[in-house]
Amino acid sequence: MFAGAAREAVFSKPEVIRRVRQDFIPVSLKAGLVNRPPDDEEGRLYREIARSQPLPQGICVVNPAGKVLEWVVSFNGDQEVIAFLDHSLKRYHEYPDASKPVAAERFMHFPNRKLDDVMDNGAALPVAERHAAGTHCPATPPIPEGAIEASLVGRAFDKEGQPRPDPLSQEYYVEERFIVPPRVTGKLAELLSGKEEQEVAFPEALFRPFVAHAYLGVLDVAPIFNPGPIKGELLTCEFSAKRVAGSEGLWRITGKSDTSHDDRMCNATPGDLHRVQLDWDGFVLVESGQVTEIIVSAKGRERLKFGTERNLAKSDVSYLPSGHTIDLNSRVRYGIVAEVKAGQPPRSQNRDRLPTGKR
């Protein structure tokens, strides 16, 4: 539960992948669900996991009965990841179920910074085969009628104009899914329906969701909707559309955006900053008074400095909660495809970037 830091730094290593596939069942949990669990069988499991967590994020190993065996926040180095898996597997063989009490072991850094164990509360967790009829998995809430599920891909480019070769690094490559709510798609349809050939300018709020997600790096560096107390600035968000000649409801979109944040980003240090300046181009399709598809691309430049003061020279796994040091000044491109998929659950509504073969 590190947004993507653990996946990028820990679970992208070939030897770790082989070991996890061989001896474990990997599950990615949203930190928000563990920290604010729903009131159902799944929520009770989340609460049991959260009862022993050392921080709101981390890597947790549980047995099939939902009993926590291990928590770890970071590791002394790359070599300690396999050692942690060995240690967890040994404890699993000792405590494979809930037949005897098991204390949850906790490490801020494995193996030398161990916290106090949290004792078993003796509670037996129900194991439901599926969610009850009429409910949905809290990790995949249904999409509201008329909303848009958007898929984004972004990449950094080198000086020769080629994509950066390391797609495992979140500052070089990103995939994400997010939801554009019905109030946005409804207003877009209202502005475009019945219009002739004239250009239509959009209010800033309509394309803010697209601009807000177009950035590289970890969740903590989001230039607009930052998870810290300061949300950053939307300096420019100018979009307009013009009907494609001869079409019924196809509109050409053009726009410019400029987002900026400074060292008040979440977990930032003095000297950190994030600036994303993009030119946008694409299409929106309106059918029967409803937006059914939006396809846009953006290109420009991105400047990102993160962890400047820390200047982490150690392994990335040694400081997972805040990610690794980033110093990016690059040309970038983003592509977003959005379609109305009423009633279908999205894969994610949070920024959850997987190293690729990727997140």
Backbone hydrogen bonds in HBPLUS format (Angstrom, degrees):
<---DONOR---> <-ACCEPTOR-->    atom                        ^
c    i                          cat <-CA-CA->   ^        H-A-AA   ^      H-
h    n   atom  resd res      DA  || num        DHA   H-A  angle D-A-AA Bond
n    s   type  num  typ     dist DA aas  dist angle  dist       angle   num
A0004-GLY N   A0002-PHE O   2.49 MM   2  5.35 113.2  1.92 123.5 105.1     1
A0005-ALA N   A0002-PHE O   2.94 MM   3  5.40 150.8  2.03 147.7 138.2     2
A0008-GLU N   A0004-GLY O   2.84 MM   4  5.98 160.6  1.87 158.2 163.8     3
A0009-ALA N   A0005-ALA O   2.88 MM   4  5.95 169.0  1.89 152.9 156.3     4
A0010-VAL N   A0006-ALA O   2.68 MM   4  5.04 148.8  1.77 132.8 143.5     5
A0011-PHE N   A0006-ALA O   3.06 MM   5  6.49 153.1  2.13 144.4 152.9     6
A0016-VAL N   A0013-LYS O   3.00 MM   3  5.26 122.4  2.34 105.9 120.8     7
A0017-ILE N   A0013-LYS O   2.87 MM   4  6.14 161.8  1.90 162.1 168.3     8
A0018-ARG N   A0014-PRO O   2.96 MM   4  6.19 165.4  1.98 152.2 155.4     9
A0019-ARG N   A0015-GLU O   3.14 MM   4  6.23 158.0  2.19 136.1 142.2    10
A0020-VAL N   A0016-VAL O   2.86 MM   4  6.03 166.0  1.88 157.0 160.5    11
A0021-ARG N   A0017-ILE O   3.00 MM   4  6.12 166.4  2.02 152.6 156.5    12
A0022-GLN N   A0018-ARG O   3.05 MM   4  6.14 144.5  2.18 140.3 150.1    13
A0023-ASP N   A0019-ARG O   3.00 MM   4  6.15 160.9  2.04 155.3 158.5    14
A0024-PHE N   A0020-VAL O   2.88 MM   4  4.91 150.6  1.97 140.4 143.1    15
A0033-LEU N   A0030-LYS O   3.04 MM   3  5.44 129.5  2.30 107.2 119.3    16
A0034-VAL N   A0030-LYS O   3.25 MM   4  6.65 155.6  2.31 153.0 159.9    17
A0035-ASN N   A0031-ALA O   2.88 MM   4  6.02 161.5  1.92 154.9 160.3    18
A0036-ARG N   A0032-GLY O   2.82 MM   4  5.70 133.8  2.04 132.4 144.5    19
A0043-GLY N   A0040-ASP O   3.01 MM   3  4.99 112.0  2.49  94.7 111.5    20
A0044-ARG N   A0040-ASP O   2.92 MM   4  6.29 145.1  2.05 152.8 162.8    21
A0045-LEU N   A0041-GLU O   3.25 MM   4  6.64 149.3  2.35 144.0 151.2    22
A0046-TYR N   A0042-GLU O   3.01 MM   4  6.39 156.7  2.07 147.9 154.7    23
A0047-ARG N   A0043-GLY O   2.88 MM   4  6.17 154.8  1.94 148.1 154.8    24
A0048-GLU N   A0044-ARG O   3.04 MM   4  6.25 151.4  2.12 141.0 148.3    25
A0049-ILE N   A0045-LEU O   2.97 MM   4  6.27 157.1  2.03 151.9 158.0    26
A0050-ALA N   A0046-TYR O   2.82 MM   4  6.05 160.5  1.86 151.6 157.5    27
A0051-ARG N   A0047-ARG O   2.94 MM   4  5.96 132.1  2.17 139.2 150.6    28
A0053-GLN N   A0050-ALA O   3.20 MM   3  5.07 154.7  2.27 100.7 108.3    29
A0059-ILE N   A0072-VAL O   2.93 MM  13  5.30 169.3  1.94 160.2 163.8    30
A0072-VAL N   A0059-ILE O   2.89 MM  13  5.30 147.6  2.00 150.6 159.9    31
A0061-VAL N   A0070-GLU O   2.92 MM   9  5.09 159.3  1.97 144.0 146.9    32
A0069-LEU N   A0061-VAL O   2.76 MM   8  5.55 167.7  1.77 155.2 159.1    33
A0070-GLU N   A0061-VAL O   3.26 MM   9  5.09 160.6  2.30 135.1 139.6    34
A0063-ASN N   A0067-LYS O   2.97 MM   4  5.51 152.2  2.05 143.9 150.6    35
A0066-GLY N   A0063-ASN O   2.86 MM   3  5.48 161.3  1.90 129.9 131.8    36
A0105-GLU N   A0069-LEU O   3.09 MM  36  6.15 167.5  2.10 136.4 133.9    37
A0071-TRP N   A0105-GLU O   2.80 MM  34  6.18 129.2  2.05 143.7 159.6    38
A0107-PHE N   A0071-TRP O   2.92 MM  36  6.10 142.3  2.06 132.9 144.8    39
A0073-VAL N   A0107-PHE O   2.97 MM  34  6.37 143.0  2.11 152.0 163.7    40
A0074-SER N   A0108-MET O   2.93 MM  34  5.94 129.3  2.19 129.2 144.4    41
A0110-PHE N   A0074-SER O   2.93 MM  36  6.47 149.9  2.02 138.4 143.7    42
A0075-PHE N   A0317-VAL O   2.92 MM 242  5.60 168.2  1.93 140.2 143.3    43
A0076-ASN N   A0110-PHE O   2.99 MM  34  5.99 154.6  2.05 163.5 155.3    44
A0080-GLU N   A0077-GLY O   2.99 MM   3  5.51 147.7  2.10 113.4 122.9    45
A0081-VAL N   A0078-ASP O   3.15 MM   3  5.72 161.9  2.19 115.6 120.8    46
A0084-PHE N   A0080-GLU O   2.88 MM   4  6.04 144.9  2.00 140.3 148.8    47
A0085-LEU N   A0081-VAL O   3.05 MM   4  6.43 154.0  2.12 147.2 154.0    48
A0086-ASP N   A0082-ILE O   2.90 MM   4  6.19 157.5  1.95 151.0 157.1    49
A0087-HIS N   A0083-ALA O   2.93 MM   4  6.14 158.7  1.98 144.8 150.7    50
A0088-SER N   A0084-PHE O   2.85 MM   4  6.07 158.2  1.89 150.7 156.6    51
A0089-LEU N   A0085-LEU O   2.94 MM   4  6.09 158.9  1.98 148.6 154.0    52
A0090-LYS N   A0086-ASP O   3.03 MM   4  6.25 154.2  2.10 147.2 154.1    53
A0091-ARG N   A0087-HIS O   3.11 MM   4  6.41 154.5  2.17 145.9 152.2    54
A0092-TYR N   A0088-SER O   2.90 MM   4  6.17 146.8  2.01 144.5 154.5    55
A0093-HIS N   A0089-LEU O   3.07 MM   4  6.36 157.3  2.12 149.2 153.6    56
A0094-GLU N   A0090-LYS O   3.30 MM   4  6.58 136.9  2.50 134.3 145.5    57
A0094-GLU N   A0091-ARG O   3.10 MM   3  4.98 126.2  2.40  91.4 105.9    58
A0095-TYR N   A0091-ARG O   2.79 MM   4  6.04 142.9  1.93 146.3 157.5    59
A0104-ALA N   A0118-VAL O   2.84 MM  14  5.11 161.5  1.87 154.1 150.2    60
A0118-VAL N   A0104-ALA O   3.09 MM  14  5.11 154.7  2.15 135.6 143.1    61
A0115-LEU N   A0106-ARG O   2.86 MM   9  5.35 167.4  1.87 141.3 145.6    62
A0108-MET N   A0113-ARG O   2.91 MM   5  5.56 148.3  2.01 166.7 174.7    63
A0113-ARG N   A0109-HIS O   2.93 MM   4  4.93 160.1  1.97 156.5 154.4    64
A0135-THR N   A0132-ALA O   3.05 MM   3  5.67 147.7  2.16 143.5 142.6    65
A0140-THR N   A0137-CYS O   2.97 MM   3  5.42 152.6  2.04 114.2 122.4    66
A0343-GLY N   A0143-ILE O   3.40 MM 200  5.30 164.2  2.43 140.6 140.8    67
A0147-ALA N   A0144-PRO O   2.99 MM   3  5.48 164.3  2.01 137.0 138.0    68
A0148-ILE N   A0180-VAL O   2.94 MM  32  4.98 166.4  1.96 148.8 153.1    69
A0180-VAL N   A0148-ILE O   2.79 MM  32  4.98 167.7  1.81 152.5 156.7    70
A0149-GLU N   A0339-GLU O   3.15 MM 190  5.78 162.0  2.18 155.3 149.8    71
A0339-GLU N   A0149-GLU O   3.27 MM 190  5.78 154.7  2.34 143.3 142.9    72
A0150-ALA N   A0178-PHE O   2.81 MM  28  5.34 174.4  1.82 174.3 172.8    73
A0178-PHE N   A0150-ALA O   3.02 MM  28  5.34 153.1  2.09 142.5 150.3    74
A0151-SER N   A0337-VAL O   2.89 MM 186  5.40 161.5  1.92 146.9 152.1    75
A0337-VAL N   A0151-SER O   3.04 MM 186  5.40 157.2  2.09 149.8 155.2    76
A0152-LEU N   A0176-GLU O   2.77 MM  24  5.15 172.0  1.78 159.0 160.9    77
A0176-GLU N   A0152-LEU O   3.02 MM  24  5.15 147.8  2.12 144.0 144.9    78
A0153-VAL N   A0335-GLY O   2.96 MM 182  5.37 151.7  2.04 152.9 161.1    79
A0335-GLY N   A0153-VAL O   2.86 MM 182  5.37 152.8  1.93 156.6 165.0    80
A0154-GLY N   A0174-VAL O   2.95 MM  20  5.09 156.1  2.01 143.3 146.7    81
A0174-VAL N   A0154-GLY O   2.96 MM  20  5.09 149.0  2.06 146.2 145.3    82
A0155-ARG N   A0333-ARG O   2.93 MM 178  5.56 155.1  1.99 157.6 165.4    83
A0333-ARG N   A0155-ARG O   3.03 MM 178  5.56 152.6  2.10 153.2 160.7    84
A0156-ALA N   A0172-TYR O   2.98 MM  16  4.87 149.8  2.07 136.9 133.7    85
A0164-ARG N   A0156-ALA O   2.85 MM   8  5.74 169.5  1.86 147.6 145.9    86
A0157-PHE N   A0331-ARG O   2.81 MM 174  5.33 152.2  1.89 161.8 159.2    87
A0158-ASP N   A0162-GLN O   2.75 MM   4  5.46 161.4  1.78 159.4 161.1    88
A0161-GLY N   A0158-ASP O   2.97 MM   3  5.34 160.8  2.01 115.5 119.6    89
A0169-SER N   A0166-ASP O   3.28 MM   3  6.01 160.8  2.32 119.3 123.3    90
A0172-TYR N   A0169-SER O   2.94 MM   3  5.45 161.9  1.97 116.2 121.8    91
A0173-TYR N   A0169-SER O   3.14 MM   4  6.40 139.9  2.31 150.6 162.4    92
A0217-GLY N   A0170-GLN O   2.98 MM  47  4.90 158.5  2.02 123.8 118.2    93
A0184-VAL N   A0181-PRO O   3.03 MM   3  5.64 141.0  2.19 114.9 124.5    94
A0185-THR N   A0181-PRO O   3.29 MM   4  6.71 163.8  2.32 151.5 155.0    95
A0186-GLY N   A0182-PRO O   2.68 MM   4  5.58 157.8  1.72 149.4 156.6    96
A0187-LYS N   A0183-ARG O   3.30 MM   4  6.11 151.7  2.38 122.5 129.3    97
A0188-LEU N   A0184-VAL O   3.00 MM   4  6.24 158.7  2.04 150.4 156.6    98
A0189-ALA N   A0185-THR O   2.99 MM   4  6.19 164.5  2.01 148.4 152.1    99
A0190-GLU N   A0186-GLY O   2.98 MM   4  6.17 154.5  2.04 143.5 150.9   100
A0191-LEU N   A0187-LYS O   2.97 MM   4  6.16 157.0  2.02 150.3 155.2   101
A0192-LEU N   A0188-LEU O   3.08 MM   4  6.27 146.8  2.20 148.7 157.6   102
A0193-SER N   A0189-ALA O   2.84 MM   4  5.67 155.8  1.90 153.5 158.2   103
A0195-LYS N   A0192-LEU O   3.28 MM   3  5.62 167.0  2.30 127.1 127.9   104
A0200-VAL N   A0241-ALA O   2.76 MM  41  5.24 168.0  1.78 159.5 163.5   105
A0241-ALA N   A0200-VAL O   2.82 MM  41  5.24 148.2  1.92 140.4 150.9   106
A0202-PHE N   A0239-PHE O   2.94 MM  37  5.63 170.3  1.95 155.1 151.9   107
A0206-LEU N   A0203-PRO O   3.14 MM   3  5.87 151.8  2.23 120.5 126.9   108
A0211-VAL N   A0207-PHE O   3.08 MM   4  6.35 170.0  2.09 157.9 160.5   109
A0212-ALA N   A0208-ARG O   2.78 MM   4  5.81 160.8  1.82 159.4 164.6   110
A0214-ALA N   A0211-VAL O   3.21 MM   3  5.31 150.8  2.30 103.8 112.4   111
A0215-TYR N   A0213-HIS O   3.05 MM   2  5.87 124.7  2.37 109.0  93.3   112
A0221-VAL N   A0218-VAL O   3.14 MM   3  5.82 162.0  2.18 119.0 123.9   113
A0222-ALA N   A0219-LEU O   3.15 MM   3  5.64 164.5  2.17 124.9 124.2   114
A0233-GLU N   A0260-SER O   2.79 MM  27  5.22 172.0  1.80 165.4 167.8   115
A0260-SER N   A0233-GLU O   2.97 MM  27  5.22 157.8  2.02 149.8 153.6   116
A0235-LEU N   A0258-ASP O   2.78 MM  23  5.25 126.2  2.07 151.9 167.7   117
A0236-THR N   A0258-ASP O   3.18 MM  22  4.75 153.8  2.25 130.6 132.3   118
A0258-ASP N   A0236-THR O   2.94 MM  22  4.75 146.5  2.06 133.6 129.0   119
A0238-GLU N   A0256-LYS O   2.96 MM  18  5.34 154.2  2.02 157.2 163.5   120
A0256-LYS N   A0238-GLU O   2.88 MM  18  5.34 146.2  1.99 141.6 152.6   121
A0240-SER N   A0254-THR O   3.00 MM  14  5.74 157.7  2.05 166.0 170.7   122
A0254-THR N   A0240-SER O   3.07 MM  14  5.74 160.7  2.11 156.7 160.5   123
A0242-LYS N   A0252-ARG O   2.96 MM  10  5.27 146.4  2.07 138.7 149.0   124
A0252-ARG N   A0242-LYS O   2.81 MM  10  5.27 171.5  1.81 149.1 146.0   125
A0244-VAL N   A0250-LEU O   2.84 MM   6  5.72 178.1  1.84 152.5 153.0   126
A0247-SER N   A0244-VAL O   3.06 MM   3  5.69 158.4  2.11 144.4 144.2   127
A0286-VAL N   A0249-GLY O   2.82 MM  37  4.82 162.3  1.85 137.1 143.3   128
A0251-TRP N   A0284-VAL O   2.91 MM  33  5.27 163.1  1.94 155.9 161.4   129
A0284-VAL N   A0251-TRP O   2.92 MM  33  5.27 150.7  2.01 143.8 152.0   130
A0253-ILE N   A0282-GLY O   2.72 MM  29  4.94 170.5  1.73 129.4 132.6   131
A0282-GLY N   A0253-ILE O   2.95 MM  29  4.94 140.1  2.11 144.6 140.8   132
A0255-GLY N   A0280-TRP O   3.15 MM  25  4.76 144.9  2.28 126.3 120.7   133
A0280-TRP N   A0255-GLY O   2.77 MM  25  4.76 176.4  1.77 137.9 138.7   134
A0257-SER N   A0278-LEU O   2.99 MM  21  5.30 159.3  2.03 150.3 152.2   135
A0278-LEU N   A0257-SER O   2.95 MM  21  5.30 161.7  1.99 145.2 151.2   136
A0259-THR N   A0276-VAL O   2.94 MM  17  5.27 161.6  1.97 146.9 152.2   137
A0276-VAL N   A0259-THR O   2.98 MM  17  5.27 158.8  2.03 141.9 147.8   138
A0261-HIS N   A0274-HIS O   2.78 MM  13  5.12 142.8  1.92 150.7 159.1   139
A0274-HIS N   A0261-HIS O   2.96 MM  13  5.12 156.2  2.01 144.0 138.6   140
A0265-MET N   A0262-ASP O   3.23 MM   3  6.30 143.7  2.37 130.8 132.4   141
A0268-ALA N   A0265-MET O   3.07 MM   3  5.17 157.4  2.12 130.1 125.7   142
A0272-ASP N   A0269-THR O   3.02 MM   3  5.78 156.7  2.08 151.2 153.1   143
A0273-LEU N   A0305-LYS O   3.03 MM  32  5.24 150.0  2.13 130.7 137.5   144
A0305-LYS N   A0273-LEU O   2.89 MM  32  5.24 168.4  1.90 152.6 154.4   145
A0275-ARG N   A0303-ARG O   2.87 MM  28  5.18 155.8  1.93 150.2 157.7   146
A0303-ARG N   A0275-ARG O   2.86 MM  28  5.18 163.9  1.89 154.0 159.5   147
A0277-GLN N   A0301-ARG O   2.99 MM  24  5.49 173.3  2.00 168.5 169.9   148
A0301-ARG N   A0277-GLN O   2.96 MM  24  5.49 150.4  2.05 153.3 160.6   149
A0279-ASP N   A0299-LYS O   2.89 MM  20  5.52 161.3  1.92 147.3 150.9   150
A0299-LYS N   A0279-ASP O   3.03 MM  20  5.52 152.6  2.11 147.2 154.2   151
A0281-ASP N   A0297-SER O   2.94 MM  16  5.52 150.6  2.03 159.0 163.9   152
A0297-SER N   A0281-ASP O   2.80 MM  16  5.52 161.3  1.83 162.0 167.3   153
A0283-PHE N   A0295-ILE O   2.73 MM  12  5.34 155.6  1.78 154.5 162.3   154
A0295-ILE N   A0283-PHE O   2.92 MM  12  5.34 164.2  1.95 153.4 158.6   155
A0285-LEU N   A0293-GLU O   2.86 MM   8  5.25 166.0  1.88 158.6 160.5   156
A0292-THR N   A0285-LEU O   2.98 MM   7  5.86 160.8  2.02 154.6 160.9   157
A0287-GLU N   A0290-GLN O   2.82 MM   3  5.30 158.1  1.87 158.1 151.4   158
A0290-GLN N   A0287-GLU O   2.97 MM   3  5.30 147.3  2.08 109.4 119.4   159
A0340-VAL N   A0292-THR O   3.32 MM  48  5.26 155.6  2.39 129.2 128.2   160
A0294-ILE N   A0338-ALA O   2.87 MM  44  5.05 158.4  1.92 144.1 147.4   161
A0338-ALA N   A0294-ILE O   2.79 MM  44  5.05 159.2  1.83 160.7 164.2   162
A0296-VAL N   A0336-ILE O   2.98 MM  40  5.35 162.8  2.01 153.4 159.0   163
A0336-ILE N   A0296-VAL O   2.83 MM  40  5.35 165.6  1.85 166.2 166.2   164
A0298-ALA N   A0334-TYR O   2.81 MM  36  5.04 153.4  1.88 145.4 147.3   165
A0334-TYR N   A0298-ALA O   2.79 MM  36  5.04 156.9  1.85 145.8 150.4   166
A0300-GLY N   A0332-VAL O   3.07 MM  32  5.56 155.4  2.14 151.2 153.3   167
A0332-VAL N   A0300-GLY O   3.01 MM  32  5.56 159.0  2.06 129.5 134.2   168
A0302-GLU N   A0330-SER O   2.89 MM  28  5.57 162.7  1.92 163.4 169.1   169
A0330-SER N   A0302-GLU O   3.02 MM  28  5.57 159.1  2.07 156.9 158.5   170
A0304-LEU N   A0328-LEU O   2.77 MM  24  4.96 163.7  1.80 144.2 149.3   171
A0328-LEU N   A0304-LEU O   2.72 MM  24  4.96 171.5  1.73 157.2 159.6   172
A0306-PHE N   A0326-ILE O   2.90 MM  20  4.95 159.3  1.94 142.4 143.7   173
A0326-ILE N   A0306-PHE O   2.81 MM  20  4.95 160.9  1.85 142.1 147.4   174
A0311-ASN N   A0307-GLY O   2.89 MM   4  6.03 161.1  1.93 158.4 163.4   175
A0318-SER N   A0315-SER O   3.05 MM   3  5.61 164.8  2.08 117.5 122.0   176
A0319-TYR N   A0316-ASP O   3.42 MM   3  6.06 175.0  2.42 117.5 118.9   177
A0323-GLY N   A0320-LEU O   3.17 MM   3  5.11 158.0  2.22 106.2 112.9   178
A0344-GLN N   A0341-LYS O   3.20 MM   3  5.78 165.8  2.22 137.2 137.7   179
